[in-house]
């Protein structure tokens, strides 16, 4: 399994769990990973200090496997606005999140490519001006989960 964490717009750190994935690493290193954009979500960003977007899909096994972390995020989000964005309908998204036991402030339906997300799960941390400050892709390792939690608390007012 390949997981990578993207911190800032230019710095990428890759975690590879199998030696055979070195070829995948070479391919990723040669590609440009674009910064996600969130303008198509039509969220009034300045109503919240920051927003964490969970870009997930109900047919993504990594999303389901990440449910314990998403529960932890929801319980410890402070004043961060938590929004789940799924390609499925809002109703399907709510049922999926309920089945996982994950609470969010809002569920939105949108094609994930409209926000520049090419893989699920993806987490996007957006500031009050609508700028994506950090984003993470894939099922996160424990140290990556800690980085997400730190980012939520660093932005605390």
PyMOL commands that set and color helices and strands:
alter all, ss='L'
color gray80, all
select helices_A, chain A and resi 19-29+39-41+45-47+61-65+67-75+90-100+112-115+142-154
alter helices_A, ss='H'
color red, helices_A
select strands_A, chain A and resi 2-7+11-16+50-56+81-86+106-109+122-127+132-137
alter strands_A, ss='S'
color yellow, strands_A
deselect
rebuild
show_as cartoon
